[in-house]
């Protein structure tokens, strides 16, 4: 809703924020050594595994892996967007959030609150009309025929927009109604309501604020479904229906079921299936996927089994590719012909419907089954076609174990490495680096320890001078990555570990930065500098060792090594 927030302001804001005070106001903390602990607010546990570090300004849960900064905590706990979290912290610090030039909102924060307020008024009005309007009887009959109870209608705040050009009260603020898209004014003195003679479903954001409405016609009118027009608080590609209600039931659901319609969400809730959300009459977007993965590690797409449903599922898959990292999973549930979730759960009941969701097709199977349709994989032509279709999609998946395994599956099916495999070693050093430093439980490497010490102790960046930096670039393939961290430290000398987490938000390295910042280096505090400098020296000499190792290996292929050479080879192999 506003121009980009400058990175230097975010860093300054984190320096001014005490994450312990922020978290303690919501989750009571107890001191434990240099940290503060509590039972994790993001998953159920009996013993505290949630730790907050004041010095480094970040939190980490050893149980569920939740982690981040003060900004991340507000986003997860208070269900705020990134911008909202920054605004809250800035307000607490008595700062005004600066905006860089660009997509600047034309409406003030006060104006945004007026939109939220008038939509709350409208929602109450629609709810009242459902109970009292003379025409509401047929609406209630329709809803009851669809299985909607009074309890569910109240939970989802379902209402009725009466027939006629104007029904919203005249004492509602007109300008706010227009900004909210609830009132259309095309010429002076003439206006009409956006929703007329429709069942109305309020769309709420993660904080419970009404950002828009969806309306369904009663009978055979067109359009069958109608959303609020997009406004400063409502963007269809960023919101889903039912998420607020879902999170009110379960803060961290095992998986989220994505369906197509408002009534699908409500019908499933009627049968005790409370983990469904619906896209708002638009294709599943990258923003939708990112939003849902903030609250779960698994998404199940549940669309109709017809051609349109298959098309919607494939679009959802494509939108998800850039988010597939770590433990995140996707599955796909295709429904029988002539059924949607609403009709199917009524026909076969909740138990069988849940069984269907548990049997939903995993991403990898769905991905290759769809791409292999009408291809003869017994022929060279068919296998080549599969490589050409799959490779550009695989390239969208972040580097890591999941991508490695998808590439291996493609190679098994075709007998040929995908384009993504062929290019990953040349064009993106992050692929190999992720495998080196991602395995936290593996035997510590010099690189992993070096990076962990640097991230956990940002003041160490001062020891990586320009000459050392040039050596890192020249003789170590990870040099550019180390220098990226060092440059951040030089630009922000007050930065703390938590600030580095925010600096890498959305970057390819974000996941391993999180891991390394909490990784136990087993280095005593009084030995940190000594060990860091030793590792720095080791890494800058890496090329010399590599060349010597290669020379010994080549010699061993043509002649026998001396005992001293064999010992040197064993030592260099162990080091590498």
C-alpha positions as CSV (number, residue, x, y, z in Angstrom):
1,X,0.0,0.0,0.0
2,X,3.0,2.3,0.1
3,X,6.4,2.8,-1.4
4,X,9.2,0.5,-0.4
5,X,10.5,0.9,3.1
6,X,14.2,1.7,3.1
7,X,16.4,-1.1,4.4
8,X,18.4,1.2,6.6
9,X,15.2,2.2,8.4
10,X,14.3,-1.4,9.1
11,X,17.7,-2.0,10.6
12,X,17.5,1.1,12.7
13,X,14.0,0.1,13.9
14,X,15.3,-3.3,15.0
15,X,18.1,-1.7,16.9
16,X,15.5,0.4,18.8
17,X,13.2,-2.5,19.5
18,X,13.7,-4.8,22.4
19,X,12.4,-8.2,21.2
20,X,12.2,-9.5,24.8
21,X,9.8,-6.8,25.8
22,X,7.8,-7.2,22.6
23,X,7.4,-11.0,23.1
24,X,7.0,-10.8,26.9
25,X,3.9,-8.5,26.4
26,X,2.2,-11.4,24.5
27,X,3.9,-14.5,25.8
28,X,5.3,-14.3,29.4
29,X,9.0,-15.1,29.4
30,X,11.4,-16.4,32.1
31,X,15.1,-15.9,32.1
32,X,17.3,-18.9,31.5
33,X,21.0,-18.0,31.4
34,X,21.5,-15.4,28.7
35,X,18.2,-16.2,27.0
36,X,14.5,-15.9,27.9
37,X,12.3,-18.9,27.4
38,X,8.6,-19.9,27.3
39,X,6.3,-22.5,25.9
40,X,6.1,-21.9,22.2
41,X,3.1,-19.9,21.1
42,X,3.2,-21.5,17.6
43,X,2.8,-25.2,18.6
44,X,1.5,-27.2,21.5
45,X,4.1,-28.3,24.0
46,X,4.5,-29.1,27.7
47,X,8.1,-27.9,28.3
48,X,9.5,-24.6,27.1
49,X,11.5,-24.8,23.9
50,X,10.9,-21.2,22.7
51,X,14.0,-19.1,23.3
52,X,14.4,-15.3,22.8
53,X,17.9,-13.7,22.8
54,X,18.0,-10.0,23.7
55,X,21.6,-9.5,22.6
56,X,21.1,-11.0,19.1
57,X,17.5,-9.8,18.8
58,X,15.8,-12.9,17.5
59,X,13.7,-15.9,18.7
60,X,14.0,-19.6,17.9
61,X,11.9,-22.6,18.9
62,X,13.8,-25.9,19.2
63,X,10.6,-27.8,18.9
64,X,8.8,-26.5,15.7
65,X,11.6,-24.4,14.2
66,X,9.7,-21.1,14.4
67,X,12.3,-18.3,14.2
68,X,12.8,-14.7,13.3
69,X,13.0,-11.1,14.5
70,X,10.6,-8.7,16.1
71,X,9.0,-8.1,12.7
72,X,8.6,-11.9,12.1
73,X,7.0,-12.4,15.6
74,X,4.4,-9.7,14.9
75,X,3.7,-11.2,11.5
76,X,3.2,-14.7,12.9
77,X,1.7,-14.0,16.3
78,X,-0.5,-11.0,15.5
79,X,-1.1,-12.1,11.9
80,X,0.2,-8.9,10.4
81,X,1.7,-8.3,7.0
82,X,5.3,-7.2,6.8
83,X,4.4,-3.5,6.3
84,X,1.9,-3.6,9.2
85,X,4.5,-5.1,11.5
86,X,7.0,-2.4,10.6
87,X,4.3,0.3,11.2
88,X,3.5,-1.1,14.6
89,X,7.1,-1.2,15.7
90,X,7.7,2.3,14.3
91,X,4.7,3.7,16.2
92,X,6.0,2.2,19.4
93,X,9.4,3.7,18.8
94,X,7.9,7.1,18.0
95,X,9.2,7.0,14.4
96,X,7.5,7.8,11.1
97,X,8.0,5.2,8.4
98,X,9.7,6.7,5.4
99,X,8.8,5.5,1.9
100,X,11.0,5.3,-1.1
101,X,9.5,6.7,-4.4
102,X,7.4,4.2,-6.3
103,X,4.1,2.6,-5.5
104,X,2.9,5.2,-3.0
105,X,-0.6,4.9,-1.7
106,X,-2.9,7.7,-2.4
107,X,-4.7,7.3,0.8
108,X,-3.6,8.0,4.4
109,X,-3.6,5.6,7.4
110,X,-6.6,7.5,8.7
111,X,-8.3,6.9,5.4
112,X,-7.6,3.2,5.5
113,X,-9.1,3.0,9.0
114,X,-12.2,4.7,7.7
115,X,-12.5,2.0,5.0
116,X,-12.2,-0.7,7.6
117,X,-14.7,1.0,9.9
118,X,-17.3,1.5,7.2
119,X,-17.0,-2.1,6.0
120,X,-17.6,-3.2,9.6
121,X,-20.7,-1.1,9.7
122,X,-21.9,-2.5,6.4
123,X,-21.3,-6.1,7.6
124,X,-23.4,-5.5,10.7
125,X,-26.1,-4.0,8.4
126,X,-26.1,-7.0,6.1
127,X,-26.3,-9.4,9.1
128,X,-29.3,-7.5,10.4
129,X,-31.0,-7.6,7.0
130,X,-30.6,-11.4,6.9
131,X,-32.7,-11.6,10.1
132,X,-35.2,-8.8,9.5
133,X,-35.7,-7.9,5.8
134,X,-39.1,-8.9,4.2
135,X,-37.3,-10.7,1.4
136,X,-34.8,-12.5,3.7
137,X,-37.1,-15.5,4.1
138,X,-36.1,-17.0,0.7
139,X,-32.5,-16.2,1.4
140,X,-32.7,-18.1,4.7
141,X,-34.4,-21.0,3.0
142,X,-31.6,-21.1,0.4
143,X,-28.9,-21.1,3.1
144,X,-30.6,-23.8,5.1
145,X,-31.0,-25.9,2.0
146,X,-27.2,-25.7,1.6
147,X,-26.8,-26.9,5.2
148,X,-25.9,-23.5,6.8
149,X,-26.8,-23.4,10.5
150,X,-27.3,-20.2,12.5
151,X,-24.1,-20.9,14.3
152,X,-22.1,-21.0,11.1
153,X,-23.8,-18.0,9.7
154,X,-22.7,-16.1,12.9
155,X,-19.2,-17.5,12.8
156,X,-18.7,-16.4,9.2
157,X,-20.9,-13.3,9.6
158,X,-23.0,-14.1,6.6
159,X,-25.5,-11.4,5.6
160,X,-28.0,-10.2,3.0
161,X,-27.8,-7.2,0.7
162,X,-31.4,-6.2,-0.1
163,X,-32.8,-5.6,-3.5
164,X,-32.9,-2.1,-4.9
165,X,-30.4,0.5,-6.0
166,X,-29.8,1.9,-2.5
167,X,-30.2,0.2,0.8
168,X,-27.1,1.1,2.8
169,X,-28.1,3.8,5.4
170,X,-27.7,7.4,4.4
171,X,-25.8,8.2,7.6
172,X,-22.9,5.9,6.6
173,X,-20.0,8.1,5.5
174,X,-20.5,8.3,1.7
175,X,-16.8,8.9,0.7
176,X,-15.7,5.9,2.8
177,X,-18.4,3.8,1.2
178,X,-17.1,4.8,-2.3
179,X,-13.4,4.2,-1.3
180,X,-14.5,0.7,0.0
181,X,-16.3,0.0,-3.3
182,X,-19.6,-0.5,-1.6
183,X,-21.2,2.5,-3.2
184,X,-20.8,3.4,-6.9
185,X,-21.2,7.1,-7.8
186,X,-21.0,7.7,-11.6
187,X,-22.5,11.2,-11.7
188,X,-23.4,13.9,-9.2
189,X,-26.5,13.0,-7.2
190,X,-26.8,9.5,-8.5
191,X,-25.3,6.4,-6.8
192,X,-26.1,2.8,-6.2
193,X,-25.0,-0.1,-4.0
194,X,-22.4,-2.5,-5.3
195,X,-24.2,-5.5,-3.7
196,X,-27.9,-5.9,-4.4
197,X,-30.2,-8.9,-3.6
198,X,-27.2,-11.1,-2.8
199,X,-26.0,-13.3,0.0
200,X,-23.0,-11.5,1.3
201,X,-19.8,-13.1,2.7
202,X,-17.4,-10.7,4.5
203,X,-13.7,-11.3,3.7
204,X,-11.5,-10.8,6.7
205,X,-7.8,-10.5,6.9
206,X,-5.6,-12.3,9.5
207,X,-6.4,-9.6,12.1
208,X,-10.2,-10.0,11.6
209,X,-10.7,-6.7,9.8
210,X,-13.1,-6.8,6.9
211,X,-11.3,-6.0,3.7
212,X,-14.1,-6.7,1.2
213,X,-17.1,-8.8,0.5
214,X,-18.2,-11.6,-1.8
215,X,-21.8,-11.8,-2.9
216,X,-23.8,-14.7,-4.4
217,X,-26.9,-14.2,-6.3
218,X,-30.1,-16.0,-5.2
219,X,-31.5,-17.9,-8.1
220,X,-30.2,-17.8,-11.7
221,X,-29.0,-14.2,-12.0
222,X,-25.6,-13.2,-13.3
223,X,-22.9,-12.8,-12.4
224,X,-23.3,-15.7,-10.0
225,X,-20.5,-14.5,-7.8
226,X,-19.4,-10.9,-7.3
227,X,-16.6,-9.6,-5.2
228,X,-15.9,-6.1,-3.9
229,X,-13.9,-4.1,-6.4
230,X,-10.2,-3.9,-5.5
231,X,-9.4,-1.1,-3.1
232,X,-6.4,0.1,-1.0
233,X,-7.2,-2.6,1.5
234,X,-8.5,-5.4,-0.8
235,X,-6.4,-7.1,-3.4
236,X,-7.8,-10.4,-4.6
237,X,-4.4,-12.0,-5.3
238,X,-3.3,-11.4,-1.7
239,X,-6.4,-12.5,0.3
240,X,-8.2,-15.8,0.8
241,X,-11.6,-16.4,2.2
242,X,-11.9,-18.2,5.6
243,X,-8.3,-17.8,6.8
244,X,-9.2,-15.7,9.8
245,X,-11.9,-18.3,10.9
246,X,-9.5,-21.2,10.3
247,X,-6.7,-19.6,12.4
248,X,-9.3,-18.9,15.2
249,X,-9.8,-22.7,15.4
250,X,-6.2,-23.7,15.0
251,X,-3.2,-21.4,14.9
252,X,-0.9,-23.8,13.3
253,X,-2.9,-26.3,11.2
254,X,-1.4,-29.5,10.0
255,X,-2.4,-28.6,6.4
256,X,-4.6,-26.0,4.7
257,X,-7.2,-27.2,2.1
258,X,-7.6,-24.7,-0.8
259,X,-11.0,-24.8,-2.5
260,X,-12.8,-22.6,-5.0
261,X,-16.0,-21.2,-3.4
262,X,-17.2,-19.5,-0.2
263,X,-19.9,-22.1,0.3
264,X,-17.3,-24.9,-0.1
265,X,-15.5,-23.5,2.9
266,X,-18.7,-23.1,5.0
267,X,-20.0,-26.5,4.0
268,X,-16.8,-28.2,5.1
269,X,-16.9,-26.3,8.4
270,X,-20.4,-27.6,8.9
271,X,-19.0,-31.1,8.9
272,X,-16.1,-30.3,11.2
273,X,-13.5,-29.7,8.5
274,X,-12.2,-26.3,9.6
275,X,-9.0,-26.0,7.7
276,X,-10.3,-24.9,4.3
277,X,-9.9,-21.5,2.6
278,X,-11.1,-20.3,-0.8
279,X,-9.5,-18.1,-3.5
280,X,-11.6,-15.1,-4.4
281,X,-12.7,-16.0,-7.9
282,X,-9.2,-15.7,-9.2
283,X,-6.4,-18.1,-9.9
284,X,-4.2,-19.1,-7.0
285,X,-1.4,-16.6,-6.9
286,X,2.2,-16.6,-5.7
287,X,1.0,-14.2,-2.9
288,X,-1.7,-16.7,-1.9
289,X,0.8,-19.5,-1.5
290,X,3.3,-17.3,0.5
291,X,0.4,-16.3,2.8
292,X,-0.7,-19.8,3.5
293,X,2.8,-21.2,4.0
294,X,3.2,-18.7,6.9
295,X,0.7,-20.8,8.8
296,X,1.4,-24.3,7.7
297,X,4.0,-26.5,6.0
298,X,1.5,-28.4,3.8
299,X,-1.2,-27.2,1.3
300,X,-3.7,-29.5,-0.4
301,X,-5.4,-28.1,-3.5
302,X,-9.0,-29.4,-3.9
303,X,-10.5,-28.5,-7.3
304,X,-13.2,-30.0,-9.5
305,X,-12.2,-32.9,-11.6
306,X,-13.2,-31.3,-14.9
307,X,-10.9,-29.5,-17.3
308,X,-11.4,-26.2,-15.6
309,X,-10.5,-27.7,-12.3
310,X,-7.4,-29.4,-13.7
311,X,-6.4,-26.0,-15.2
312,X,-6.8,-24.3,-11.8
313,X,-4.7,-27.0,-10.1
314,X,-1.9,-26.6,-12.6
315,X,-1.9,-22.8,-12.2
316,X,-1.8,-23.3,-8.4
317,X,1.2,-25.6,-8.9
318,X,3.0,-23.1,-11.0
319,X,2.4,-20.3,-8.5
320,X,3.8,-22.5,-5.7
321,X,7.2,-23.4,-7.3
322,X,9.2,-20.5,-5.8
323,X,7.9,-21.3,-2.3
324,X,8.9,-25.0,-2.3
325,X,11.8,-25.2,0.2
326,X,12.6,-26.9,3.5
327,X,9.8,-29.1,4.8
328,X,7.0,-27.5,2.7
329,X,4.7,-29.8,0.8
330,X,1.9,-29.7,-1.8
331,X,-0.7,-32.3,-2.6
332,X,-3.5,-32.3,-5.1
333,X,-7.0,-33.7,-4.6
334,X,-9.1,-34.1,-7.8
335,X,-12.9,-34.5,-7.1
336,X,-15.2,-36.9,-8.9
337,X,-17.2,-35.6,-11.9
338,X,-20.1,-33.2,-11.2
339,X,-18.9,-32.7,-7.6
340,X,-17.5,-29.8,-5.6
341,X,-16.4,-30.0,-2.0
342,X,-19.8,-28.8,-0.8
343,X,-21.8,-31.6,-2.6
344,X,-19.2,-34.3,-2.0
345,X,-19.0,-33.9,1.8
346,X,-22.8,-34.0,2.0
347,X,-23.0,-37.1,-0.1
348,X,-20.2,-39.2,1.6
349,X,-19.7,-37.5,5.0
350,X,-16.7,-36.0,6.8
351,X,-14.8,-39.3,7.4
352,X,-14.6,-40.3,3.8
353,X,-13.8,-36.8,2.7
354,X,-10.9,-36.6,5.2
355,X,-9.6,-39.9,3.9
356,X,-9.6,-38.4,0.4
357,X,-7.5,-35.5,1.6
358,X,-5.0,-37.9,3.2
359,X,-4.7,-39.8,-0.1
360,X,-4.2,-36.7,-2.2
361,X,-1.5,-36.9,-4.8
362,X,2.0,-35.6,-3.8
363,X,3.5,-32.7,-5.8
364,X,6.2,-34.8,-7.5
365,X,3.7,-37.4,-8.8
366,X,1.2,-34.8,-9.9
367,X,3.9,-32.8,-11.6
368,X,5.4,-35.6,-13.7
369,X,2.1,-37.2,-14.4
370,X,0.7,-34.0,-15.9
371,X,3.8,-33.2,-17.9
372,X,4.0,-36.8,-19.2
373,X,0.5,-36.8,-20.6
374,X,0.5,-37.8,-24.2
375,X,4.2,-38.3,-24.2
376,X,5.8,-41.7,-25.1
377,X,8.6,-42.0,-22.5
378,X,9.9,-45.1,-24.3
379,X,11.0,-42.9,-27.2
380,X,13.9,-40.4,-27.3
381,X,11.5,-37.8,-28.6
382,X,9.1,-38.3,-25.6
383,X,11.9,-38.1,-23.0
384,X,13.4,-35.0,-24.7
385,X,10.0,-33.3,-24.6
386,X,9.6,-34.1,-20.9
387,X,13.0,-32.6,-20.2
388,X,12.2,-29.5,-22.1
389,X,8.8,-29.1,-20.4
390,X,10.0,-29.8,-16.9
391,X,13.3,-27.9,-16.8
392,X,12.1,-24.3,-16.9
393,X,9.6,-25.2,-14.1
394,X,12.2,-26.9,-11.9
395,X,14.4,-23.9,-12.3
396,X,11.8,-21.9,-10.3
397,X,12.2,-24.2,-7.3
398,X,14.7,-22.9,-4.7
399,X,18.0,-24.8,-4.5
400,X,17.9,-27.4,-1.8
401,X,17.2,-31.1,-1.1
402,X,13.7,-31.0,-2.6
403,X,14.9,-29.6,-5.9
404,X,17.8,-32.1,-6.0
405,X,15.3,-34.9,-5.7
406,X,13.0,-33.5,-8.3
407,X,15.9,-33.2,-10.7
408,X,17.0,-36.8,-9.9
409,X,13.4,-38.0,-10.6
410,X,13.5,-36.3,-14.0
411,X,16.8,-37.9,-14.7
412,X,15.4,-41.3,-13.8
413,X,12.4,-40.8,-16.1
414,X,14.4,-39.6,-19.0
415,X,17.9,-40.9,-18.6
416,X,19.2,-37.4,-19.1
417,X,20.0,-34.6,-16.6
418,X,17.5,-31.7,-16.8
419,X,18.6,-28.3,-18.0
420,X,18.3,-27.2,-14.4
421,X,20.8,-29.7,-13.3
422,X,23.2,-28.8,-16.1
423,X,23.1,-25.1,-15.3
424,X,22.9,-25.2,-11.5
425,X,26.6,-25.8,-11.0
426,X,27.6,-23.0,-13.4
427,X,25.1,-20.2,-12.8
428,X,24.1,-20.5,-9.2
429,X,26.7,-21.3,-6.6
430,X,23.9,-21.4,-4.0
431,X,23.0,-24.9,-5.1
432,X,26.2,-26.5,-3.9
433,X,26.6,-24.1,-0.9
434,X,23.1,-25.0,0.3
435,X,24.1,-28.7,0.5
436,X,27.3,-27.9,2.3
437,X,25.9,-25.7,5.0
438,X,22.3,-26.9,5.2
439,X,22.9,-30.1,7.0
440,X,23.2,-28.7,10.5
441,X,23.6,-32.2,12.0
442,X,26.6,-33.1,9.9
443,X,30.2,-32.9,10.9
444,X,31.2,-29.2,11.1
445,X,33.1,-27.9,8.1
446,X,35.4,-24.9,8.2
447,X,33.0,-23.0,5.9
448,X,29.9,-23.7,8.1
449,X,31.7,-22.7,11.3
450,X,33.2,-19.6,9.7
451,X,29.8,-18.4,8.4
452,X,28.0,-19.3,11.6
453,X,30.5,-17.3,13.7
454,X,30.2,-14.3,11.3
455,X,26.4,-14.3,11.4
456,X,26.2,-14.8,15.1
457,X,28.8,-12.2,15.8
458,X,28.4,-9.4,13.2
459,X,31.3,-7.4,14.8
460,X,33.7,-10.0,13.2
461,X,33.1,-8.5,9.8
462,X,35.7,-5.8,10.6
463,X,38.4,-8.5,10.3
464,X,37.6,-9.3,6.6
465,X,39.5,-6.4,5.0
466,X,39.5,-5.5,1.3
467,X,42.7,-7.5,0.5
468,X,41.3,-10.5,2.3
469,X,38.0,-10.0,0.5
470,X,39.8,-10.1,-2.9
471,X,41.5,-13.3,-1.9
472,X,38.2,-14.9,-1.0
473,X,36.8,-13.9,-4.4
474,X,39.8,-15.1,-6.3
475,X,40.5,-18.5,-4.6
476,X,37.3,-19.5,-2.9
477,X,34.0,-20.1,-4.7
478,X,32.0,-18.8,-1.6
479,X,33.9,-15.5,-1.5
480,X,31.1,-13.4,-3.1
481,X,28.6,-14.8,-0.5
482,X,30.9,-14.0,2.4
483,X,31.5,-10.5,1.0
484,X,27.7,-10.0,0.7
485,X,27.4,-10.4,4.4
486,X,30.5,-8.3,5.1
487,X,29.2,-5.4,3.0
488,X,25.9,-5.5,4.9
489,X,27.9,-5.2,8.2
490,X,30.0,-2.3,6.9
491,X,26.8,-0.4,5.8
492,X,25.1,-1.1,9.1
493,X,27.8,-1.1,11.8
494,X,25.2,-1.4,14.6
495,X,23.5,-4.4,13.0
496,X,22.8,-7.4,15.2
497,X,22.1,-11.0,14.3
498,X,18.4,-10.3,14.1
499,X,19.1,-7.5,11.7
500,X,20.9,-9.8,9.4
501,X,17.9,-12.1,9.3
502,X,15.8,-9.2,8.1
503,X,18.5,-8.1,5.6
504,X,18.2,-11.5,4.0
505,X,14.4,-11.7,4.0
506,X,13.3,-12.9,0.6
507,X,16.9,-13.5,-0.6
508,X,18.0,-16.9,-1.9
509,X,20.2,-17.3,1.2
510,X,17.4,-16.6,3.7
511,X,16.9,-20.2,4.8
512,X,20.5,-21.0,5.6
513,X,21.1,-17.7,7.3
514,X,18.3,-18.7,9.7
515,X,19.8,-22.1,10.3
516,X,23.4,-20.8,10.8
517,X,22.3,-18.1,13.2
518,X,21.0,-20.7,15.6
519,X,23.5,-23.5,14.8
520,X,25.7,-24.4,17.8
521,X,29.3,-23.8,16.8
522,X,30.7,-25.3,20.1
523,X,33.2,-22.4,20.3
524,X,33.7,-20.8,23.7
525,X,33.0,-17.1,23.9
526,X,36.6,-16.2,24.7
527,X,37.8,-18.2,21.7
528,X,35.4,-16.8,19.0
529,X,37.8,-14.3,17.5
530,X,40.7,-16.8,17.5
531,X,38.7,-19.6,15.8
532,X,37.2,-17.1,13.3
533,X,40.6,-15.8,12.2
534,X,41.9,-19.4,11.9
535,X,39.0,-20.3,9.7
536,X,39.4,-17.2,7.6
537,X,43.0,-18.1,7.0
538,X,42.1,-21.7,6.2
539,X,39.5,-20.6,3.6
540,X,41.7,-18.1,1.8
541,X,44.3,-20.8,1.4
542,X,41.7,-23.2,0.0
543,X,42.8,-22.9,-3.6
544,X,46.4,-23.9,-2.9
545,X,45.2,-27.0,-1.0
546,X,42.8,-27.8,-3.8
547,X,45.5,-27.5,-6.5
548,X,47.8,-29.7,-4.5
549,X,45.1,-32.3,-3.9
550,X,44.3,-32.4,-7.6
551,X,47.9,-32.9,-8.4
552,X,48.3,-35.8,-6.0
553,X,45.2,-37.5,-7.3
554,X,46.3,-37.2,-10.9
555,X,49.8,-38.6,-10.0
556,X,48.2,-41.5,-8.2
557,X,46.4,-42.5,-11.4
558,X,49.7,-43.0,-13.3
559,X,52.2,-43.9,-10.6
560,X,52.5,-45.0,-6.9
561,X,52.7,-42.2,-4.4
562,X,55.4,-42.1,-1.7
563,X,54.4,-42.7,1.9
564,X,54.7,-39.0,2.6
565,X,52.5,-38.2,-0.4
566,X,49.9,-40.8,0.7
567,X,49.8,-39.2,4.1
568,X,49.5,-35.7,2.6
569,X,46.6,-37.0,0.3
570,X,44.8,-38.4,3.3
571,X,45.1,-35.2,5.2
572,X,44.0,-33.0,2.3
573,X,41.0,-35.3,1.6
574,X,39.9,-35.1,5.2
575,X,40.2,-31.3,5.1
576,X,38.1,-31.0,2.0
